[in-house]
């Protein structure tokens, strides 16, 4: 395990990248936080112990939060909300694999990783929480200790932006989860950000983390993770090994690819469901802010988002010929 200083890269972030990160901060702090009205329940840890306002009961609410005095007075079922305690530690586990930098039609998945780090980081820092990060790479986890403040979150964002993706051995994500167990010294939130294309060898470690921390999985995806467009003869490069293959991508190969991708995705999401992890799924061809807002809405209603609809549905320009959309 390396610390921030041991594994530090001195390459400066170029002006265009810095401008993009600044714009991302504005999107989170103005647009997203504005829509949520500063209430981040459903995304950040909570509820706390301080009682808040009462509101009408909705299907899916926890009956243990019923406010019987207000219910009796109004004859309408009410629950008592609580104010979230956000003075906690938030740890970001960022799985920087070469597949994040594959250039698809709608961009690269690394931009979604940056969006996830910015969302959790700035909203956590705004509530007083300290934020730390563990990165995969160089054969062992790299740890940036938890610290408070927006400047620290900006530094984390710059690290994610410039840190090169690494061809990591099997178990790299699992090693990062072990590193978080050692680094996180108090109850808090652990956010795992990955495209989850590697082997599912991290389930046990995530279960152990869940006994002490709340956790959230952010699944970043691209349409190419779901299916290959039928383009005929093509050169395809394995982002992890650099190996180049010449393939004829016909309907049969595309169908095999889609089936294999679906089977792997089901293994990933089944493992996350067994761990009880809510899944925030973001995709390069979708509005990630809208997906965050929808995720928060499901969580506030007591649901457990699985991300299945986002990572399974195909955009029209990737559908096999003759397939009918379900809309």
VOPA-885045 format. One record per residue: residue number from 1; x, y, z of N, C-alpha, C in turn. Coordinates in steps of 0.05 Angstrom, whole numbers, plus 5000, padded with zeros to 4 digits. Layout:
(node NUM; (X; Y; Z); (X; Y; Z); (X; Y; Z)),
...
//
This chain:
(node 1; (5017; 4976; 5000); (5000; 5000; 5000); (5018; 5025; 5000)),
(node 2; (5012; 5044; 4983); (5027; 5069; 4982); (5011; 5091; 4993)),
(node 3; (5024; 5111; 5005); (5010; 5135; 5014); (5010; 5155; 4992)),
(node 4; (4997; 5177; 4997); (4994; 5198; 4976); (5021; 5208; 4967)),
(node 5; (5039; 5213; 4986); (5065; 5225; 4979); (5083; 5204; 4965)),
(node 6; (5082; 5179; 4973); (5099; 5158; 4961); (5092; 5154; 4932)),
(node 7; (5065; 5154; 4926); (5057; 5148; 4899); (5050; 5172; 4882)),
(node 8; (5057; 5195; 4892); (5049; 5220; 4879); (5061; 5224; 4851)),
(node 9; (5044; 5235; 4833); (5053; 5242; 4806); (5057; 5272; 4806)),
(node 10; (5079; 5282; 4795); (5085; 5310; 4794); (5075; 5323; 4769)),
(node 11; (5064; 5308; 4750); (5055; 5319; 4725); (5032; 5338; 4731)),
(node 12; (5034; 5363; 4723); (5012; 5382; 4728); (4988; 5376; 4711)),
(node 13; (4965; 5384; 4721); (4940; 5382; 4705); (4940; 5405; 4685)),
(node 14; (4936; 5399; 4660); (4937; 5420; 4640); (4913; 5439; 4642)),
(node 15; (4915; 5462; 4629); (4895; 5483; 4632); (4867; 5473; 4624)),
(node 16; (4865; 5458; 4602); (4839; 5449; 4593); (4826; 5430; 4613)),
(node 17; (4843; 5412; 4624); (4833; 5393; 4644); (4824; 5407; 4669)),
(node 18; (4840; 5427; 4678); (4833; 5442; 4702); (4806; 5457; 4698)),
(node 19; (4803; 5468; 4674); (4778; 5482; 4668); (4754; 5463; 4668)),
(node 20; (4758; 5439; 4658); (4737; 5419; 4658); (4730; 5411; 4686)),
(node 21; (4750; 5408; 4703); (4744; 5400; 4731); (4730; 5423; 4746)),
(node 22; (4737; 5448; 4740); (4724; 5471; 4752); (4694; 5471; 4744)),
(node 23; (4689; 5466; 4718); (4662; 5465; 4708); (4646; 5442; 4722)),
(node 24; (4660; 5420; 4727); (4647; 5398; 4740); (4639; 5405; 4769)),
(node 25; (4657; 5419; 4782); (4651; 5428; 4809); (4626; 5446; 4809)),
(node 26; (4624; 5464; 4790); (4601; 5482; 4788); (4576; 5466; 4783)),
(node 27; (4577; 5446; 4766); (4554; 5429; 4761); (4543; 5416; 4786)),
(node 28; (4562; 5406; 4803); (4554; 5393; 4827); (4543; 5412; 4848)),
(node 29; (4558; 5434; 4852); (4551; 5452; 4874); (4527; 5470; 4867)),
(node 30; (4523; 5475; 4842); (4500; 5493; 4834); (4476; 5477; 4824)),
(node 31; (4481; 5461; 4803); (4458; 5448; 4791); (4448; 5425; 4809)),
(node 32; (4466; 5406; 4815); (4457; 5382; 4830); (4449; 5389; 4858)),
(node 33; (4466; 5404; 4873); (4459; 5412; 4900); (4434; 5430; 4900)),
(node 34; (4431; 5446; 4879); (4408; 5463; 4877); (4382; 5447; 4875)),
(node 35; (4383; 5426; 4858); (4359; 5409; 4855); (4352; 5395; 4881)),
(node 36; (4373; 5386; 4895); (4369; 5371; 4920); (4363; 5390; 4943)),
(node 37; (4365; 5416; 4938); (4360; 5436; 4959); (4377; 5432; 4984)),
(node 38; (4401; 5423; 4980); (4419; 5419; 5003); (4413; 5394; 5020)),
(node 39; (4392; 5379; 5012); (4384; 5355; 5027); (4395; 5331; 5012)),
(node 40; (4416; 5318; 5022); (4430; 5297; 5007); (4422; 5269; 5017)),
(node 41; (4401; 5267; 5033); (4392; 5241; 5042); (4387; 5223; 5017)),
(node 42; (4395; 5198; 5020); (4392; 5180; 4998); (4418; 5176; 4983)),
(node 43; (4436; 5195; 4986); (4462; 5194; 4973); (4484; 5192; 4994)),
(node 44; (4483; 5210; 5014); (4503; 5211; 5035); (4492; 5197; 5061)),
(node 45; (4510; 5191; 5080); (4501; 5177; 5104); (4479; 5191; 5119)),
(node 46; (4463; 5176; 5132); (4441; 5186; 5148); (4421; 5163; 5150)),
(node 47; (4399; 5166; 5165); (4393; 5190; 5180); (4409; 5190; 5206)),
(node 48; (4409; 5214; 5218); (4422; 5217; 5244); (4403; 5214; 5267)),
(node 49; (4409; 5226; 5289); (4393; 5223; 5313); (4376; 5248; 5320)),
(node 50; (4382; 5270; 5307); (4368; 5294; 5313); (4341; 5295; 5298)),
(node 51; (4318; 5298; 5313); (4292; 5297; 5300); (4288; 5321; 5282)),
(node 52; (4275; 5316; 5259); (4269; 5338; 5240); (4239; 5342; 5238)),
(node 53; (4230; 5349; 5215); (4202; 5355; 5211); (4186; 5329; 5205)),
(node 54; (4160; 5331; 5211); (4142; 5309; 5204); (4132; 5313; 5176)),
(node 55; (4126; 5290; 5163); (4114; 5291; 5136); (4095; 5268; 5133)),
(node 56; (4077; 5269; 5114); (4058; 5248; 5109); (4072; 5222; 5102)),
(node 57; (4061; 5200; 5112); (4072; 5174; 5106); (4068; 5167; 5077)),
(node 58; (4089; 5155; 5064); (4088; 5145; 5037); (4094; 5115; 5036)),
(node 59; (4082; 5100; 5019); (4088; 5072; 5017); (4118; 5067; 5014)),
(node 60; (4129; 5049; 5030); (4157; 5044; 5030); (4172; 5057; 5053)),
(node 61; (4160; 5076; 5067); (4173; 5089; 5090); (4175; 5068; 5112)),
(node 62; (4196; 5072; 5129); (4201; 5055; 5152); (4180; 5061; 5173)),
(node 63; (4164; 5041; 5180); (4142; 5045; 5200); (4153; 5052; 5228)),
(node 64; (4179; 5045; 5232); (4191; 5052; 5258); (4194; 5082; 5262)),
(node 65; (4191; 5097; 5241); (4194; 5126; 5243); (4167; 5140; 5245)),
(node 66; (4145; 5125; 5249); (4119; 5137; 5251); (4118; 5157; 5274)),
(node 67; (4106; 5180; 5269); (4101; 5200; 5290); (4072; 5198; 5298)),
(node 68; (4067; 5184; 5320); (4040; 5177; 5327); (4024; 5201; 5337)),
(node 69; (4038; 5220; 5350); (4023; 5244; 5360); (4013; 5260; 5337)),
(node 70; (4029; 5265; 5316); (4020; 5280; 5293); (3999; 5264; 5278)),
(node 71; (4002; 5238; 5276); (3983; 5221; 5263); (3955; 5223; 5276)),
(node 72; (3956; 5222; 5303); (3930; 5224; 5318); (3918; 5252; 5315)),
(node 73; (3934; 5272; 5314); (3924; 5300; 5313); (3912; 5306; 5286)),
(node 74; (3924; 5295; 5264); (3915; 5301; 5237); (3898; 5279; 5225)),
(node 75; (3897; 5256; 5238); (3883; 5232; 5227); (3895; 5222; 5201)),
(node 76; (3919; 5232; 5194); (3933; 5223; 5170); (3960; 5212; 5180)),
(node 77; (3968; 5188; 5171); (3994; 5176; 5180); (4017; 5195; 5172)),
(node 78; (4034; 5200; 5192); (4058; 5216; 5188); (4082; 5202; 5199)),
(node 79; (4106; 5208; 5188); (4131; 5198; 5199); (4147; 5222; 5208)),
(node 80; (4165; 5218; 5226); (4183; 5239; 5236); (4210; 5235; 5222)),
(node 81; (4218; 5255; 5206); (4243; 5254; 5193); (4266; 5261; 5212)),
(node 82; (4290; 5252; 5206); (4313; 5259; 5223); (4333; 5274; 5206)),
(node 83; (4349; 5290; 5219); (4369; 5305; 5206); (4395; 5289; 5205)),
(node 84; (4406; 5285; 5181); (4429; 5268; 5177); (4454; 5279; 5191)),
(node 85; (4468; 5262; 5204); (4494; 5269; 5216); (4515; 5265; 5194)),
(node 86; (4526; 5286; 5184); (4545; 5284; 5162); (4574; 5288; 5170)),
(node 87; (4578; 5291; 5197); (4606; 5294; 5206); (4619; 5267; 5208)),
(node 88; (4622; 5255; 5185); (4632; 5228; 5183); (4655; 5227; 5163)),
(node 89; (4667; 5204; 5160); (4688; 5200; 5140); (4675; 5187; 5115)),
(node 90; (4682; 5197; 5092); (4674; 5185; 5067); (4699; 5176; 5052)),
(node 91; (4699; 5151; 5044); (4722; 5139; 5030); (4713; 5132; 5002)),
(node 92; (4729; 5141; 4982); (4724; 5135; 4954); (4744; 5113; 4945)),
(node 93; (4734; 5091; 4935); (4751; 5070; 4924); (4749; 5072; 4894)),
(node 94; (4770; 5081; 4881); (4769; 5086; 4852); (4785; 5065; 4837)),
(node 95; (4771; 5050; 4820); (4784; 5028; 4805); (4792; 5038; 4778)),
(node 96; (4817; 5048; 4776); (4827; 5060; 4751); (4839; 5039; 4733)),
(node 97; (4822; 5026; 4716); (4832; 5006; 4698); (4833; 5018; 4670)),
(node 98; (4849; 5006; 4652); (4851; 5016; 4624); (4824; 5018; 4609)),
(node 99; (4805; 5002; 4617); (4779; 5003; 4603); (4765; 5029; 4607)),
(node 100; (4773; 5045; 4627); (4760; 5071; 4632); (4767; 5091; 4610)),
(node 101; (4789; 5086; 4596); (4799; 5105; 4576); (4794; 5097; 4548)),
(node 102; (4778; 5076; 4544); (4770; 5068; 4517); (4751; 5089; 4505)),
(node 103; (4758; 5099; 4482); (4743; 5121; 4470); (4718; 5109; 4455)),
(node 104; (4695; 5112; 4468); (4670; 5105; 4455); (4658; 5128; 4440)),
(node 105; (4635; 5123; 4429); (4621; 5144; 4413); (4614; 5168; 4430)),
(node 106; (4610; 5164; 4456); (4600; 5185; 4474); (4622; 5194; 4494)),
(node 107; (4647; 5186; 4490); (4668; 5195; 4508); (4679; 5171; 4523)),
(node 108; (4695; 5178; 4544); (4708; 5157; 4560); (4695; 5156; 4587)),
(node 109; (4697; 5132; 4599); (4684; 5128; 4626); (4699; 5143; 4648)),
(node 110; (4724; 5150; 4643); (4738; 5165; 4664); (4724; 5191; 4672)),
(node 111; (4711; 5204; 4652); (4696; 5228; 4658); (4673; 5222; 4678)),
(node 112; (4661; 5199; 4676); (4640; 5192; 4695); (4652; 5186; 4723)),
(node 113; (4676; 5174; 4724); (4689; 5170; 4749); (4694; 5197; 4762)),
(node 114; (4704; 5217; 4747); (4708; 5244; 4757); (4682; 5256; 4768)),
(node 115; (4660; 5251; 4753); (4634; 5262; 4761); (4625; 5249; 4788)),
(node 116; (4630; 5223; 4791); (4622; 5210; 4816); (4639; 5220; 4839)),
(node 117; (4665; 5223; 4835); (4683; 5234; 4856); (4675; 5262; 4863)),
(node 118; (4669; 5279; 4844); (4660; 5306; 4849); (4634; 5307; 4864)),
(node 119; (4615; 5290; 4856); (4589; 5290; 4869); (4591; 5283; 4899)),
(node 120; (4603; 5260; 4904); (4605; 5251; 4932); (4624; 5268; 4947)),
(node 121; (4646; 5276; 4935); (4667; 5292; 4949); (4657; 5319; 4957)),
(node 122; (4646; 5335; 4938); (4638; 5362; 4944); (4614; 5363; 4963)),
(node 123; (4595; 5345; 4958); (4571; 5345; 4976); (4579; 5336; 5004)),
(node 124; (4597; 5317; 5007); (4607; 5309; 5033); (4622; 5331; 5047)),
(node 125; (4641; 5343; 5032); (4657; 5365; 5044); (4639; 5388; 5052)),
(node 126; (4618; 5394; 5036); (4600; 5416; 5043); (4585; 5411; 5069)),
(node 127; (4582; 5385; 5076); (4568; 5378; 5101); (4587; 5375; 5124)),
(node 128; (4613; 5379; 5120); (4632; 5377; 5142); (4647; 5350; 5144)),
(node 129; (4641; 5332; 5126); (4655; 5306; 5127); (4683; 5307; 5116)),
(node 130; (4700; 5290; 5126); (4726; 5286; 5115); (4725; 5265; 5092)),
(node 131; (4741; 5269; 5072); (4740; 5252; 5048); (4768; 5241; 5043)),
(node 132; (4769; 5214; 5040); (4794; 5201; 5032); (4790; 5185; 5007)),
(node 133; (4812; 5176; 4995); (4809; 5161; 4970); (4831; 5139; 4969)),
(node 134; (4823; 5116; 4957); (4842; 5095; 4951); (4840; 5089; 4921)),
(node 135; (4863; 5089; 4908); (4865; 5084; 4879); (4878; 5057; 4874)),
(node 136; (4868; 5043; 4853); (4883; 5020; 4844); (4906; 5030; 4826)),
(node 137; (4927; 5014; 4825); (4949; 5022; 4807); (4976; 5014; 4819)),
(node 138; (4995; 5011; 4801); (5023; 5005; 4809); (5025; 4979; 4824)),
(node 139; (5005; 4961; 4821); (5006; 4936; 4834); (4998; 4935; 4863)),
(node 140; (4992; 4959; 4875); (4983; 4960; 4903); (4966; 4985; 4907)),
(node 141; (4949; 4985; 4926); (4931; 5008; 4930); (4947; 5033; 4938)),
(node 142; (4937; 5055; 4929); (4949; 5081; 4936); (4929; 5096; 4953)),
(node 143; (4936; 5105; 4976); (4918; 5117; 4996); (4923; 5146; 4998)),
(node 144; (4902; 5162; 4995); (4903; 5191; 5001); (4886; 5195; 5026)),
(node 145; (4898; 5202; 5049); (4884; 5203; 5074); (4860; 5222; 5074)),
(node 146; (4840; 5215; 5091); (4816; 5231; 5093); (4822; 5258; 5106)),
(node 147; (4813; 5279; 5092); (4817; 5307; 5101); (4792; 5323; 5094)),
(node 148; (4787; 5344; 5108); (4764; 5361; 5102); (4770; 5383; 5083)),
(node 149; (4748; 5395; 5072); (4751; 5419; 5056); (4749; 5414; 5026)),
(node 150; (4740; 5435; 5012); (4737; 5433; 4983); (4763; 5432; 4968)),
(node 151; (4784; 5445; 4979); (4810; 5444; 4966); (4820; 5415; 4965)),
(node 152; (4815; 5400; 4986); (4824; 5372; 4986); (4808; 5356; 4965)),
(node 153; (4783; 5361; 4962); (4767; 5347; 4941); (4777; 5354; 4913)),
(node 154; (4785; 5380; 4910); (4796; 5388; 4884); (4822; 5372; 4878)),
(node 155; (4838; 5368; 4899); (4862; 5353; 4895); (4856; 5324; 4887)),
(node 156; (4836; 5312; 4900); (4828; 5285; 4894); (4819; 5283; 4864)),
(node 157; (4804; 5303; 4856); (4795; 5303; 4828); (4818; 5305; 4809)),
(node 158; (4838; 5321; 4815); (4861; 5324; 4798); (4877; 5297; 4796)),
(node 159; (4878; 5283; 4819); (4892; 5257; 4819); (4877; 5237; 4801)),
(node 160; (4851; 5237; 4803); (4835; 5218; 4786); (4839; 5226; 4757)),
(node 161; (4840; 5252; 4751); (4842; 5261; 4723); (4869; 5254; 4711)),
(node 162; (4891; 5255; 4726); (4917; 5252; 4714); (4930; 5225; 4720)),
(node 163; (4920; 5211; 4740); (4933; 5186; 4748); (4928; 5165; 4726)),
(node 164; (4949; 5153; 4715); (4946; 5135; 4693); (4932; 5109; 4701)),
(node 165; (4915; 5099; 4683); (4903; 5073; 4688); (4925; 5052; 4688)),
(node 166; (4921; 5032; 4705); (4941; 5011; 4708); (4930; 4984; 4701)),
(node 167; (4947; 4968; 4688); (4939; 4940; 4684); (4945; 4926; 4710)),
(node 168; (4924; 4922; 4726); (4928; 4911; 4753); (4923; 4881; 4753)),
(node 169; (4936; 4867; 4771); (4931; 4838; 4773); (4904; 4833; 4785)),
(node 170; (4895; 4808; 4782); (4869; 4801; 4794); (4870; 4807; 4824)),
(node 171; (4847; 4817; 4834); (4845; 4823; 4862); (4852; 4852; 4869)),
(node 172; (4857; 4869; 4849); (4865; 4897; 4855); (4843; 4911; 4870)),
(node 173; (4818; 4908; 4861); (4796; 4922; 4875); (4792; 4910; 4903)),
(node 174; (4795; 4884; 4906); (4794; 4872; 4932); (4816; 4883; 4951)),
(node 175; (4840; 4887; 4940); (4862; 4898; 4956); (4855; 4926; 4966)),
(node 176; (4841; 4942; 4949); (4834; 4969; 4957); (4813; 4968; 4979)),
(node 177; (4795; 4949; 4978); (4775; 4947; 5000); (4789; 4940; 5026)),
(node 178; (4809; 4923; 5025); (4825; 4917; 5049); (4839; 4942; 5059)),
(node 179; (4849; 4958; 5041); (4863; 4983; 5048); (4844; 5002; 5062)),
(node 180; (4820; 5003; 5053); (4800; 5021; 5066); (4794; 5011; 5094)),
(node 181; (4792; 4985; 5098); (4787; 4975; 5125); (4809; 4984; 5144)),
(node 182; (4833; 4986; 5135); (4855; 4994; 5153); (4856; 5025; 5156)),
(node 183; (4847; 5039; 5135); (4850; 5069; 5136); (4826; 5082; 5149)),
(node 184; (4802; 5071; 5146); (4778; 5083; 5157); (4775; 5077; 5186)),
(node 185; (4779; 5097; 5203); (4780; 5092; 5232); (4754; 5098; 5246)),
(node 186; (4734; 5108; 5232); (4708; 5113; 5244); (4686; 5106; 5225)),
(node 187; (4662; 5103; 5235); (4639; 5096; 5219); (4636; 5117; 5197)),
(node 188; (4629; 5109; 5173); (4625; 5128; 5152); (4614; 5115; 5127)),
(node 189; (4620; 5127; 5104); (4610; 5118; 5078); (4634; 5109; 5061)),
(node 190; (4631; 5086; 5048); (4651; 5076; 5029); (4637; 5075; 5002)),
(node 191; (4649; 5089; 4982); (4638; 5090; 4955); (4657; 5076; 4936)),
(node 192; (4648; 5055; 4924); (4665; 5040; 4905); (4657; 5048; 4877)),
(node 193; (4676; 5059; 4862); (4671; 5070; 4835); (4687; 5053; 4815)),
(node 194; (4673; 5039; 4797); (4686; 5021; 4779); (4668; 5015; 4755)),
(node 195; (4680; 5005; 4733); (4663; 4994; 4712); (4658; 4965; 4716)),
(node 196; (4670; 4953; 4737); (4665; 4925; 4745); (4667; 4905; 4722)),
(node 197; (4687; 4910; 4705); (4691; 4891; 4683); (4711; 4869; 4690)),
(node 198; (4724; 4871; 4713); (4743; 4851; 4722); (4728; 4829; 4737)),
(node 199; (4742; 4809; 4746); (4730; 4786; 4759); (4717; 4795; 4786)),
(node 200; (4695; 4781; 4793); (4681; 4788; 4817); (4694; 4773; 4840)),
(node 201; (4716; 4784; 4850); (4731; 4772; 4872); (4732; 4789; 4897)),
(node 202; (4713; 4808; 4898); (4714; 4828; 4920); (4690; 4826; 4938)),
(node 203; (4672; 4806; 4934); (4646; 4806; 4949); (4651; 4803; 4979)),
(node 204; (4668; 4784; 4987); (4672; 4780; 5016); (4682; 4805; 5030)),
(node 205; (4701; 4819; 5017); (4712; 4843; 5029); (4691; 4865; 5032)),
(node 206; (4673; 4867; 5012); (4652; 4887; 5013); (4632; 4880; 5035)),
(node 207; (4627; 4854; 5039); (4609; 4846; 5061); (4620; 4854; 5088)),
(node 208; (4646; 4849; 5091); (4659; 4856; 5116); (4658; 4886; 5121)),
(node 209; (4663; 4902; 5100); (4661; 4931; 5103); (4634; 4939; 5112)),
(node 210; (4613; 4925; 5102); (4586; 4932; 5108); (4578; 4928; 5136)),
(node 211; (4593; 4913; 5152); (4587; 4910; 5180); (4594; 4935; 5196)),
(node 212; (4610; 4952; 5185); (4618; 4976; 5200); (4611; 5002; 5185)),
(node 213; (4609; 5001; 5159); (4604; 5025; 5144); (4580; 5023; 5126)),
(node 214; (4568; 5045; 5119); (4549; 5046; 5097); (4566; 5045; 5071)),
(node 215; (4554; 5034; 5050); (4570; 5035; 5025); (4551; 5038; 5001)),
(node 216; (4564; 5047; 4980); (4550; 5053; 4955); (4568; 5044; 4932)),
(node 217; (4556; 5031; 4912); (4571; 5023; 4888); (4563; 5042; 4865)),
(node 218; (4583; 5054; 4852); (4578; 5070; 4828); (4588; 5055; 4804)),
(node 219; (4570; 5046; 4788); (4577; 5030; 4764); (4577; 5048; 4740)),
(node 220; (4601; 5053; 4730); (4604; 5070; 4706); (4604; 5052; 4681)),
(node 221; (4590; 5059; 4661); (4587; 5042; 4637); (4586; 5058; 4612)),
(node 222; (4590; 5043; 4590); (4588; 5054; 4563); (4573; 5034; 4546)),
(node 223; (4559; 5043; 4525); (4545; 5023; 4508); (4562; 5001; 4498)),
(node 224; (4589; 5006; 4495); (4607; 4985; 4486); (4610; 4963; 4507)),
(node 225; (4603; 4969; 4532); (4604; 4948; 4553); (4580; 4929; 4550)),
(node 226; (4560; 4937; 4535); (4535; 4922; 4533); (4534; 4906; 4507)),
(node 227; (4543; 4919; 4486); (4542; 4906; 4459); (4562; 4918; 4440)),
(node 228; (4569; 4903; 4420); (4586; 4913; 4398); (4568; 4920; 4375)),
(node 229; (4572; 4943; 4363); (4557; 4948; 4338); (4566; 4930; 4315)),
(node 230; (4549; 4922; 4298); (4556; 4905; 4276); (4569; 4922; 4254)),
(node 231; (4595; 4921; 4253); (4610; 4938; 4235); (4626; 4923; 4214)),
(node 232; (4625; 4896; 4215); (4641; 4880; 4196); (4670; 4878; 4206)),
(node 233; (4689; 4878; 4187); (4717; 4875; 4194); (4726; 4899; 4211)),
(node 234; (4739; 4893; 4233); (4748; 4914; 4252); (4773; 4905; 4267)),
(node 235; (4789; 4924; 4275); (4812; 4919; 4292); (4804; 4926; 4321)),
(node 236; (4804; 4907; 4339); (4796; 4912; 4366); (4821; 4908; 4384)),
(node 237; (4825; 4927; 4402); (4848; 4926; 4420); (4839; 4921; 4449)),
(node 238; (4852; 4902; 4462); (4847; 4897; 4490); (4860; 4919; 4506)),
(node 239; (4844; 4936; 4520); (4856; 4959; 4534); (4875; 4950; 4557)),
(node 240; (4872; 4926; 4567); (4888; 4918; 4589); (4916; 4907; 4580)),
(node 241; (4916; 4893; 4558); (4941; 4881; 4549); (4953; 4894; 4524)),
(node 242; (4937; 4910; 4510); (4946; 4923; 4486); (4945; 4904; 4462)),
(node 243; (4936; 4880; 4465); (4935; 4861; 4443); (4913; 4870; 4423)),
(node 244; (4920; 4868; 4397); (4902; 4877; 4376); (4892; 4852; 4361)),
(node 245; (4866; 4850; 4357); (4854; 4828; 4343); (4839; 4838; 4319)),
(node 246; (4841; 4824; 4297); (4824; 4831; 4274); (4800; 4812; 4274)),
(node 247; (4776; 4823; 4276); (4752; 4808; 4278); (4732; 4817; 4257)),
(node 248; (4714; 4798; 4250); (4691; 4805; 4233); (4667; 4807; 4252)),
(node 249; (4659; 4831; 4259); (4637; 4835; 4278); (4611; 4833; 4262)),
(node 250; (4600; 4809; 4261); (4575; 4804; 4248); (4553; 4801; 4269)),
(node 251; (4529; 4794; 4261); (4506; 4792; 4280); (4512; 4770; 4301)),
(node 252; (4524; 4748; 4292); (4529; 4726; 4310); (4549; 4733; 4332)),
(node 253; (4571; 4746; 4324); (4591; 4754; 4343); (4580; 4775; 4362)),
(node 254; (4565; 4794; 4352); (4553; 4815; 4369); (4534; 4802; 4389)),
(node 255; (4519; 4782; 4380); (4500; 4768; 4399); (4516; 4754; 4421)),
(node 256; (4538; 4740; 4413); (4554; 4726; 4433); (4566; 4746; 4453)),
(node 257; (4575; 4769; 4443); (4587; 4789; 4460); (4566; 4800; 4480)),
(node 258; (4542; 4805; 4469); (4521; 4816; 4486); (4513; 4796; 4507)),
(node 259; (4512; 4771; 4500); (4504; 4750; 4520); (4525; 4748; 4542)),
(node 260; (4551; 4747; 4534); (4572; 4745; 4554); (4573; 4769; 4572)),
(node 261; (4569; 4793; 4560); (4569; 4817; 4576); (4546; 4817; 4596)),
(node 262; (4522; 4807; 4587); (4499; 4806; 4605); (4504; 4786; 4627)),
(node 263; (4517; 4764; 4622); (4522; 4744; 4643); (4542; 4756; 4664)),
(node 264; (4562; 4770; 4654); (4581; 4782; 4673); (4567; 4804; 4690)),
(node 265; (4551; 4820; 4676); (4537; 4841; 4691); (4519; 4830; 4712)),
(node 266; (4506; 4807; 4706); (4488; 4795; 4726); (4505; 4784; 4750)),
(node 267; (4529; 4774; 4745); (4546; 4765; 4767); (4553; 4788; 4785)),
(node 268; (4560; 4811; 4772); (4567; 4835; 4788); (4544; 4844; 4805)),
(node 269; (4521; 4848; 4792); (4498; 4859; 4806); (4487; 4840; 4827)),
(node 270; (4488; 4814; 4822); (4480; 4794; 4842); (4497; 4796; 4867)),
(node 271; (4524; 4799; 4863); (4542; 4802; 4885); (4536; 4827; 4901)),
(node 272; (4531; 4849; 4887); (4524; 4874; 4900); (4498; 4872; 4916)),
(node 273; (4478; 4858; 4904); (4453; 4855; 4918); (4457; 4838; 4943)),
(node 274; (4473; 4817; 4942); (4477; 4801; 4966); (4491; 4817; 4988)),
(node 275; (4507; 4836; 4980); (4520; 4854; 4999); (4502; 4876; 5010)),
(node 276; (4479; 4879; 4997); (4460; 4900; 5004); (4469; 4928; 4995)),
(node 277; (4485; 4928; 4974); (4496; 4954; 4964); (4477; 4967; 4944)),
(node 278; (4468; 4991; 4949); (4454; 5006; 4928); (4473; 5013; 4905)),
(node 279; (4463; 5012; 4881); (4480; 5017; 4857); (4471; 5042; 4843)),
(node 280; (4489; 5061; 4841); (4485; 5085; 4825); (4498; 5080; 4798)),
(node 281; (4482; 5076; 4777); (4493; 5069; 4751); (4494; 5094; 4733)),
(node 282; (4517; 5100; 4722); (4521; 5123; 4704); (4531; 5113; 4677)),
(node 283; (4522; 5125; 4656); (4530; 5116; 4629); (4537; 5139; 4612)),
(node 284; (4557; 5135; 4594); (4568; 5157; 4579); (4548; 5171; 4560)),
(node 285; (4527; 5156; 4552); (4507; 5168; 4533); (4482; 5178; 4548)),
(node 286; (4484; 5181; 4574); (4461; 5191; 4589); (4468; 5215; 4605)),
(node 287; (4448; 5229; 4616); (4452; 5253; 4633); (4458; 5243; 4661)),
(node 288; (4483; 5244; 4669); (4490; 5232; 4695); (4478; 5247; 4718)),
(node 289; (4473; 5273; 4716); (4460; 5288; 4738); (4432; 5278; 4742)),
(node 290; (4417; 5274; 4720); (4390; 5263; 4722); (4390; 5235; 4735)),
(node 291; (4410; 5219; 4728); (4411; 5192; 4740); (4417; 5193; 4770)),
(node 292; (4434; 5213; 4778); (4439; 5216; 4807); (4413; 5224; 4821)),
(node 293; (4398; 5243; 4809); (4373; 5252; 4822); (4353; 5230; 4823)),
(node 294; (4351; 5214; 4802); (4332; 5191; 4803); (4340; 5171; 4824)),
(node 295; (4366; 5166; 4827); (4377; 5148; 4847); (4369; 5158; 4875)),
(node 296; (4373; 5184; 4880); (4366; 5195; 4906); (4336; 5191; 4912)),
(node 297; (4319; 5196; 4891); (4290; 5193; 4895); (4283; 5164; 4903)),
(node 298; (4295; 5144; 4890); (4289; 5116; 4897); (4298; 5111; 4926)),
(node 299; (4322; 5120; 4934); (4332; 5116; 4961); (4314; 5129; 4982)),
(node 300; (4304; 5153; 4976); (4287; 5166; 4996); (4261; 5152; 4999)),
(node 301; (4252; 5138; 4979); (4227; 5122; 4981); (4231; 5095; 4993)),
(node 302; (4256; 5090; 5002); (4262; 5065; 5015); (4270; 5042; 4997)),
(node 303; (4274; 5048; 4971); (4281; 5028; 4952); (4311; 5023; 4952)),
(node 304; (4319; 5001; 4939); (4347; 4994; 4935); (4353; 4994; 4906)),
(node 305; (4364; 5016; 4895); (4370; 5017; 4866); (4391; 4996; 4859)),
(node 306; (4386; 4982; 4837); (4405; 4961; 4828); (4421; 4970; 4804)),
(node 307; (4413; 4991; 4790); (4427; 5000; 4766); (4422; 4983; 4742)),
(node 308; (4405; 4963; 4744); (4400; 4944; 4722); (4390; 4958; 4697)),
(node 309; (4371; 4976; 4700); (4358; 4988; 4677); (4378; 5005; 4661)),
(node 310; (4396; 5018; 4675); (4416; 5036; 4662); (4437; 5019; 4648)),
(node 311; (4447; 4998; 4660); (4469; 4983; 4649); (4460; 4961; 4630)),
(node 312; (4433; 4956; 4629); (4423; 4936; 4611); (4411; 4947; 4585)),
(node 313; (4398; 4970; 4587); (4384; 4981; 4564); (4403; 4990; 4543)),
(node 314; (4396; 4986; 4518); (4413; 4993; 4495); (4403; 5019; 4483)),
(node 315; (4422; 5037; 4476); (4414; 5060; 4459); (4406; 5051; 4432)),
(node 316; (4390; 5067; 4418); (4379; 5059; 4392); (4401; 5053; 4372)),
(node 317; (4423; 5068; 4373); (4444; 5065; 4352); (4461; 5040; 4357)),
(node 318; (4456; 5025; 4379); (4471; 5000; 4384); (4452; 4975; 4383)),
(node 319; (4427; 4979; 4377); (4409; 4956; 4376); (4412; 4940; 4351)),
(node 320; (4410; 4913; 4354); (4411; 4896; 4330); (4388; 4903; 4312)),
(node 321; (4392; 4899; 4286); (4371; 4905; 4267); (4345; 4889; 4273)),
(node 322; (4323; 4903; 4272); (4297; 4890; 4276); (4288; 4889; 4304)),
(node 323; (4306; 4897; 4324); (4298; 4896; 4352); (4280; 4920; 4358)),
(node 324; (4258; 4915; 4372); (4239; 4936; 4378); (4245; 4947; 4406)),
(node 325; (4245; 4973; 4408); (4250; 4986; 4434); (4225; 4983; 4451)),
(node 326; (4229; 4982; 4477); (4207; 4980; 4497); (4203; 5006; 4510)),
(node 327; (4189; 5024; 4499); (4187; 5051; 4511); (4158; 5059; 4514)),
//
